[in-house]
Amino acid sequence: PEAVTHTELKLSSALRLPLLGAGAGNLALMASKSHAKKLALAADVPIGPWAVDIYDEDEFYTSLAGLAVKHPRVRVWLFKIDDERDSRGHAYVDLSKMREASDAVQISAQARGDEGGLAEEPAIVGASADEVRQVLRRLVPRR
């Protein structure tokens, strides 16, 4: 089953069969893409640059701009919407196909003196990312 309930736990125990999957108490930890990313971070598994807990359009553009400036060598950004299922809720932006956005990212990254290494903080916000955020707002397609 998608979510293990106490009924499945009792049945598994009565039949003396292993139950493969998270129990009801741990299911919430893996129930969303954001939580899965946090779990990977807690497990000290190498992960790429990321941002989670984005709840509105302004936060989205601020996070994307900050990440793009902090990691200028990353050209394609993948977005996963937590409350979607069955591979829906995935989108990507290829900044290399948006020359104005790509140029703004490079200029901002150079102004920061950043080489684009992987850092622990998910995003930066500041004057260098503000221009990138404005360009992205204009260029990223809606739906």
GROMACS elastic network, one bead per residue, 0.5 to 0.9 nm:
[ bonds ]
;  ai    aj funct       b0    kb
    1     4     6  0.62064   500
    1     5     6  0.88335   500
    1     8     6  0.85490   500
    3    21     6  0.89348   500
    3    22     6  0.82408   500
    3    23     6  0.82022   500
    3    24     6  0.71646   500
    3    27     6  0.72253   500
    4     7     6  0.79076   500
    4     8     6  0.60829   500
    4     9     6  0.72464   500
    4    21     6  0.77819   500
    4    22     6  0.71110   500
    4    23     6  0.58673   500
    4    24     6  0.55445   500
    4    27     6  0.78760   500
    5     8     6  0.55167   500
    5     9     6  0.65390   500
    5    10     6  0.88733   500
    5    23     6  0.74598   500
    5    24     6  0.57330   500
    6    10     6  0.61053   500
    6    11     6  0.85450   500
    6    23     6  0.84909   500
    6    24     6  0.72295   500
    7    10     6  0.51898   500
    7    11     6  0.61627   500
    7    12     6  0.85426   500
    8    11     6  0.50352   500
    8    12     6  0.59523   500
    8    13     6  0.84280   500
    8    19     6  0.82058   500
    9    12     6  0.51776   500
    9    13     6  0.61538   500
    9    14     6  0.86195   500
    9    19     6  0.73607   500
    9    23     6  0.78261   500
    9    24     6  0.88362   500
   10    13     6  0.50912   500
   10    14     6  0.60455   500
   10    15     6  0.85804   500
   11    14     6  0.50565   500
   11    15     6  0.60856   500
   11    16     6  0.82496   500
   11    17     6  0.83910   500
   12    15     6  0.52971   500
   12    16     6  0.57995   500
   12    17     6  0.50796   500
   12    18     6  0.63776   500
   12    19     6  0.61993   500
   13    17     6  0.64664   500
   13    18     6  0.78372   500
   13    19     6  0.85294   500
   14    17     6  0.78833   500
   15    18     6  0.88478   500
   19    22     6  0.84166   500
   19    23     6  0.85317   500
   20    23     6  0.88548   500
   21    27     6  0.86820   500
   22    25     6  0.77971   500
   22    26     6  0.57230   500
   22    27     6  0.55082   500
   22    30     6  0.83465   500
   23    26     6  0.54675   500
   23    27     6  0.60460   500
   24    27     6  0.52857   500
   24    28     6  0.78006   500
   25    28     6  0.70496   500
   25    29     6  0.85107   500
   26    29     6  0.55182   500
   26    30     6  0.72929   500
   26    31     6  0.89485   500
   27    30     6  0.54903   500
   27    31     6  0.59013   500
   28    32     6  0.76155   500
   28    35     6  0.80427   500
   29    32     6  0.74852   500
   29    35     6  0.56747   500
   29    36     6  0.68784   500
   29    38     6  0.88086   500
   29    39     6  0.73743   500
   30    33     6  0.73548   500
   30    34     6  0.85304   500
   30    35     6  0.57721   500
   30    36     6  0.52087   500
   30    37     6  0.89572   500
   30    39     6  0.78114   500
   31    34     6  0.86448   500
   31    35     6  0.69601   500
   31    36     6  0.75263   500
   31    82     6  0.86534   500
   32    35     6  0.52737   500
   32    36     6  0.62574   500
   32    37     6  0.87347   500
   32    81     6  0.88299   500
   32    82     6  0.53665   500
   32    83     6  0.72818   500
   33    36     6  0.50355   500
   33    37     6  0.62561   500
   33    38     6  0.86870   500
   33    52     6  0.87849   500
   33    80     6  0.70522   500
   33    81     6  0.75807   500
   33    82     6  0.54649   500
   33    83     6  0.86744   500
   34    37     6  0.51990   500
   34    38     6  0.63183   500
   34    39     6  0.86335   500
   34    51     6  0.85130   500
   34    52     6  0.56818   500
   34    53     6  0.70145   500
   34    80     6  0.86271   500
   34    81     6  0.88031   500
   34    82     6  0.67239   500
   35    39     6  0.60220   500
   35    40     6  0.85918   500
   35    52     6  0.86893   500
   36    40     6  0.62419   500
   36    41     6  0.86476   500
   37    40     6  0.51044   500
   37    41     6  0.62857   500
   37    42     6  0.86748   500
   37    47     6  0.82149   500
   37    50     6  0.85023   500
   37    52     6  0.83248   500
   38    42     6  0.61385   500
   38    43     6  0.85645   500
   38    52     6  0.86854   500
   39    42     6  0.50071   500
   39    43     6  0.61266   500
   39    44     6  0.86488   500
   39    45     6  0.88847   500
   40    43     6  0.50187   500
   40    44     6  0.63318   500
   40    45     6  0.53789   500
   40    46     6  0.77874   500
   40    47     6  0.74741   500
   41    44     6  0.50875   500
   41    45     6  0.59169   500
   41    46     6  0.74889   500
   41    47     6  0.71969   500
   42    45     6  0.76457   500
   44    47     6  0.86033   500
   47    50     6  0.81935   500
   48   118     6  0.70460   500
   48   119     6  0.89258   500
   49    67     6  0.70850   500
   49    70     6  0.89546   500
   49    71     6  0.76174   500
   49    74     6  0.89740   500
   49   118     6  0.65299   500
   49   119     6  0.74259   500
   49   120     6  0.79436   500
   49   121     6  0.83130   500
   49   122     6  0.62099   500
   49   123     6  0.81552   500
   50    63     6  0.88246   500
   50    67     6  0.74129   500
   50   121     6  0.85106   500
   50   122     6  0.52492   500
   50   123     6  0.75329   500
   51    54     6  0.75243   500
   51    63     6  0.66446   500
   51    64     6  0.82039   500
   51    67     6  0.80142   500
   51   121     6  0.86897   500
   51   122     6  0.50596   500
   51   123     6  0.67156   500
   52    63     6  0.89252   500
   52   122     6  0.80745   500
   54    57     6  0.81697   500
   54    58     6  0.89293   500
   54    59     6  0.57727   500
   54    60     6  0.60204   500
   54    63     6  0.80708   500
   55    58     6  0.85873   500
   55    59     6  0.66774   500
   55    60     6  0.75676   500
   56    59     6  0.54362   500
   56    60     6  0.63172   500
   57    61     6  0.63988   500
   57    62     6  0.86095   500
   58    61     6  0.53394   500
   58    62     6  0.61012   500
   58    63     6  0.85217   500
   58   137     6  0.89927   500
   59    62     6  0.50383   500
   59    63     6  0.59274   500
   59    64     6  0.84028   500
   60    63     6  0.52761   500
   60    64     6  0.60602   500
   60    65     6  0.85009   500
   61    64     6  0.50724   500
   61    65     6  0.59118   500
   61    66     6  0.83674   500
   61   132     6  0.88749   500
   61   133     6  0.56105   500
   61   134     6  0.82169   500
   61   136     6  0.69385   500
   61   137     6  0.66896   500
   62    65     6  0.52713   500
   62    66     6  0.60816   500
   62    67     6  0.85646   500
   62   123     6  0.84810   500
   62   124     6  0.84603   500
   62   125     6  0.68665   500
   62   129     6  0.76328   500
   62   130     6  0.77560   500
   62   132     6  0.88650   500
   62   133     6  0.59653   500
   63    66     6  0.51066   500
   63    67     6  0.60323   500
   63    68     6  0.84519   500
   63   122     6  0.80550   500
   63   123     6  0.58430   500
   63   124     6  0.74453   500
   63   125     6  0.76524   500
   63   133     6  0.86077   500
   64    67     6  0.51559   500
   64    68     6  0.59888   500
   64    69     6  0.85614   500
   64    77     6  0.82636   500
   64   123     6  0.78360   500
   64   132     6  0.88803   500
   64   133     6  0.74916   500
   64   136     6  0.83738   500
   65    68     6  0.51059   500
   65    69     6  0.61447   500
   65    70     6  0.84791   500
   65   105     6  0.79319   500
   65   123     6  0.82146   500
   65   124     6  0.82278   500
   65   125     6  0.80038   500
   65   129     6  0.54645   500
   65   130     6  0.73995   500
   65   131     6  0.84640   500
   65   132     6  0.55052   500
   65   134     6  0.86820   500
   65   136     6  0.74051   500
   66    69     6  0.52828   500
   66    70     6  0.60285   500
   66    71     6  0.84509   500
   66   122     6  0.83736   500
   66   125     6  0.55042   500
   66   126     6  0.79112   500
   66   128     6  0.84660   500
   66   129     6  0.54811   500
   66   130     6  0.84357   500
   66   132     6  0.82469   500
   66   133     6  0.80187   500
   67    70     6  0.50258   500
   67    71     6  0.58491   500
   67    72     6  0.80815   500
   67    74     6  0.89622   500
   67   122     6  0.69571   500
   67   124     6  0.66971   500
   67   125     6  0.89304   500
   67   129     6  0.87514   500
   68    71     6  0.51567   500
   68    72     6  0.53976   500
   68    73     6  0.82215   500
   68    74     6  0.70658   500
   68    75     6  0.80973   500
   68    77     6  0.85584   500
   68    95     6  0.88088   500
   68   102     6  0.89243   500
   68   105     6  0.62878   500
   68   106     6  0.89380   500
   68   109     6  0.84724   500
   68   123     6  0.85284   500
   68   129     6  0.82903   500
   68   132     6  0.82492   500
   69    72     6  0.54257   500
   69   104     6  0.86236   500
   69   105     6  0.52778   500
   69   106     6  0.73113   500
   69   107     6  0.87728   500
   69   108     6  0.61717   500
   69   109     6  0.51374   500
   69   110     6  0.89394   500
   69   112     6  0.85264   500
   69   114     6  0.83404   500
   69   116     6  0.79511   500
   69   123     6  0.86980   500
   69   124     6  0.79804   500
   69   128     6  0.75886   500
   69   129     6  0.62875   500
   69   132     6  0.78005   500
   70   105     6  0.88156   500
   70   108     6  0.89868   500
   70   109     6  0.66700   500
   70   112     6  0.86823   500
   70   114     6  0.69090   500
   70   115     6  0.82986   500
   70   116     6  0.57794   500
   70   117     6  0.77574   500
   70   118     6  0.82740   500
   70   119     6  0.83504   500
   70   123     6  0.70144   500
   70   124     6  0.68791   500
   70   129     6  0.88663   500
   71    74     6  0.57893   500
   71    75     6  0.88419   500
   71   105     6  0.89486   500
   71   109     6  0.80017   500
   71   114     6  0.81463   500
   71   115     6  0.77508   500
   71   117     6  0.64334   500
   71   118     6  0.70801   500
   71   119     6  0.88225   500
   72    75     6  0.72580   500
   72   102     6  0.84432   500
   72   105     6  0.63130   500
   72   106     6  0.63112   500
   72   109     6  0.64930   500
   72   114     6  0.84104   500
   72   115     6  0.77628   500
   72   116     6  0.54317   500
   72   117     6  0.88212   500
   73   106     6  0.88856   500
   73   115     6  0.84512   500
   73   116     6  0.61144   500
   73   117     6  0.86244   500
   74    77     6  0.72873   500
   74    95     6  0.84934   500
   74   116     6  0.82912   500
   75    93     6  0.81582   500
   75    94     6  0.57365   500
   75    95     6  0.52155   500
   75    96     6  0.57177   500
   75    97     6  0.88567   500
   75   102     6  0.81486   500
   76    92     6  0.66956   500
   76    93     6  0.56012   500
   76    95     6  0.60951   500
   76    96     6  0.76059   500
   77    91     6  0.84220   500
   77    92     6  0.53970   500
   77    93     6  0.52959   500
   77    94     6  0.64880   500
   77    95     6  0.78865   500
   78    90     6  0.71404   500
   78    91     6  0.58610   500
   78    93     6  0.67123   500
   78    94     6  0.88626   500
   79    89     6  0.77711   500
   79    90     6  0.55465   500
   79    91     6  0.51152   500
   79    92     6  0.58128   500
   79    93     6  0.83588   500
   80    83     6  0.89886   500
   80    84     6  0.82960   500
   80    87     6  0.89958   500
   80    88     6  0.85153   500
   80    89     6  0.56554   500
   80    91     6  0.67367   500
   80    92     6  0.87995   500
   81    84     6  0.58785   500
   81    85     6  0.88296   500
   81    88     6  0.81137   500
   81    90     6  0.64157   500
   81    91     6  0.85930   500
   82    85     6  0.82122   500
   82    89     6  0.75471   500
   83    89     6  0.77585   500
   84    87     6  0.74614   500
   84    88     6  0.56763   500
   84    89     6  0.51696   500
   84    90     6  0.84865   500
   85    88     6  0.55867   500
   85    89     6  0.71514   500
   86    89     6  0.85160   500
   87    90     6  0.65624   500
   88    91     6  0.86804   500
   93    96     6  0.89014   500
   93    97     6  0.86628   500
   93   140     6  0.73866   500
   94    97     6  0.57324   500
   94    98     6  0.72117   500
   95    98     6  0.50951   500
   95    99     6  0.72842   500
   95   100     6  0.88034   500
   95   101     6  0.62890   500
   95   102     6  0.55091   500
   95   105     6  0.89391   500
   96    99     6  0.62763   500
   96   101     6  0.80034   500
   96   102     6  0.57813   500
   97   100     6  0.89808   500
   97   101     6  0.86406   500
   97   102     6  0.78775   500
   98   101     6  0.53857   500
   98   102     6  0.60337   500
   98   103     6  0.85468   500
   98   139     6  0.74580   500
   98   140     6  0.88478   500
   99   103     6  0.59618   500
   99   104     6  0.84727   500
  100   103     6  0.51890   500
  100   104     6  0.61544   500
  100   105     6  0.86416   500
  100   135     6  0.71866   500
  100   136     6  0.89199   500
  100   139     6  0.85999   500
  101   104     6  0.50883   500
  101   105     6  0.61549   500
  101   106     6  0.86624   500
  101   132     6  0.64589   500
  101   133     6  0.88722   500
  101   135     6  0.58441   500
  101   136     6  0.63203   500
  101   139     6  0.77091   500
  102   105     6  0.51598   500
  102   106     6  0.62726   500
  102   107     6  0.87032   500
  102   132     6  0.87360   500
  103   106     6  0.51475   500
  103   107     6  0.61415   500
  103   108     6  0.85360   500
  104   107     6  0.51954   500
  104   108     6  0.60531   500
  104   109     6  0.84546   500
  104   129     6  0.88420   500
  104   131     6  0.70186   500
  104   132     6  0.55773   500
  104   135     6  0.76867   500
  105   108     6  0.52038   500
  105   109     6  0.59754   500
  105   110     6  0.85025   500
  105   128     6  0.87052   500
  105   129     6  0.79260   500
  105   131     6  0.86714   500
  105   132     6  0.60889   500
  106   109     6  0.51040   500
  106   110     6  0.60563   500
  106   111     6  0.85172   500
  107   110     6  0.51875   500
  107   111     6  0.61512   500
  107   112     6  0.87152   500
  107   128     6  0.85961   500
  108   111     6  0.50418   500
  108   112     6  0.63277   500
  108   113     6  0.86791   500
  108   127     6  0.88138   500
  108   128     6  0.50870   500
  108   129     6  0.67496   500
  108   131     6  0.81589   500
  108   132     6  0.76883   500
  109   112     6  0.51105   500
  109   113     6  0.62066   500
  109   114     6  0.55223   500
  109   115     6  0.75936   500
  109   116     6  0.77602   500
  109   128     6  0.76048   500
  109   129     6  0.87513   500
  110   114     6  0.62308   500
  110   115     6  0.80012   500
  111   114     6  0.78392   500
  111   128     6  0.73963   500
  112   115     6  0.89294   500
  112   128     6  0.73334   500
  114   117     6  0.76234   500
  116   119     6  0.86851   500
  118   121     6  0.88997   500
  119   122     6  0.75554   500
  119   123     6  0.89800   500
  120   123     6  0.88749   500
  121   124     6  0.76202   500
  124   129     6  0.75966   500
  125   128     6  0.78421   500
  125   129     6  0.60538   500
  125   130     6  0.76164   500
  126   129     6  0.54674   500
  126   130     6  0.63210   500
  127   130     6  0.50865   500
  127   131     6  0.73672   500
  128   131     6  0.65570   500
  128   132     6  0.74651   500
  129   132     6  0.51521   500
  129   133     6  0.60712   500
  129   134     6  0.87354   500
  130   133     6  0.50543   500
  130   134     6  0.63507   500
  130   135     6  0.87781   500
  131   134     6  0.51460   500
  131   135     6  0.63044   500
  131   136     6  0.86420   500
  132   135     6  0.51177   500
  132   136     6  0.60879   500
  132   137     6  0.85631   500
  133   136     6  0.51125   500
  133   137     6  0.61189   500
  133   138     6  0.87233   500
  134   137     6  0.51588   500
  134   138     6  0.64987   500
  134   139     6  0.88409   500
  135   138     6  0.52483   500
  135   139     6  0.62058   500
  135   140     6  0.84664   500
  136   139     6  0.50307   500
  136   140     6  0.54980   500
  137   140     6  0.59542   500
  137   141     6  0.85367   500
  138   141     6  0.81153   500
